[in-house]
Amino acid sequence: MTSELEQELKQLIIDTLELEDVTPEDIDPDEPLFVEGLGLDSIDALELGLALQKRYGIKLEADSDETRHHFRNLRTLAALVEERRSA
C-alpha cells in the first residue's frame, strides 16, 4: 500500500523533473530512483533536493553518503521526509 506521502513525493518527482511520460503508478516505491529503475541522474538529484527543501524545509548535504542512501528509492525518500518533518 502506498502512503499519502509517497503519492505526494511521486507527484513532486514528476512535476519537478517534468517527466511527461511517467505517471505516479509508474514509480515503484522499492525501485531505484537513479541509474536503473526511474533512471534519474545527478542533475535530477539536485533539482529534487531543491524541491524537497522548498516544499518540506528539508536541508540535505549534497555529497553525503546519508543523502545518497535516502535518495535510493521512493520509500527511503519518504522515510527521510517523515523523519525530518517531525523533527
N, C-alpha and C positions, 0 to 999 in steps of 0.2 A: 504494500500500500504506500502511495506517495503522500507525503505530508504537504500541508499548505505551503510551508516554507520552501520545500523542494519545487513545488509548482511555480512559486514566485521566482525562485532562482532560475528555473528553466526559461521563463519568460524574459527575465533580466538578461540572460546569456544571449538569447535570440535577438532581443531588441538592441542590446549594446553592440553586439558584433554583426548586426544586420544579416543574420543567417536566413536568407529568404526561402530556401528550400527545406528548412528544418521546422518541425512542429514540436511542441513540448513533449508529445508522445514519442518522438524520435529519440529523445535523450534518455538513455538508460541510467538510472542513478548509480549503478555499480560499474559502468563502462568508464574507461579513462577519458578525461576531457582533452588531453593533449596527445599529439602524435597519432596513436591508434584511437579507436573509439570516435569521438567527435572530431578529432584531427586539428585541434587548435594549436597555435604557435605562440612564441614569446610575446609578440605584439598584442595578440588577443589577450594574453595573461595580464599585460599592463592595462589594457582597456577595461578588462573585467575587474581588476584590482581597484581602479579608479571608480568604477560604477558601484562597487561594494562599499567603498569609502563614502561616496556621496549618499547612497541610499541607507546604509546601516551605521555609518560613522565608525567603520572598522579600519584601524591602521594596520598595514601589512609591511613587513620588511621584504623588499623586492628580491633579494638574493638568498634569503634564509632557507634552510632545509625544512623548517617548520611550515613556511608558506608553500613550498613545493608539495609537502605532504598534504596540506589542506586543499590544494588545487588538483589533487589526484583524480577525484571524481565528484559527482554532484552530492553524494551522501557526505563525504568528508567536508565539502564546502558548506553544506547545510549545518553540519555539526559546529564548524567554526563560527558561523553567523550566530547560531543559537548560544554558543558559549560567550562570545564577545558582546552580544546584545544584552545579555542579562548581567554582565559584569559591571 
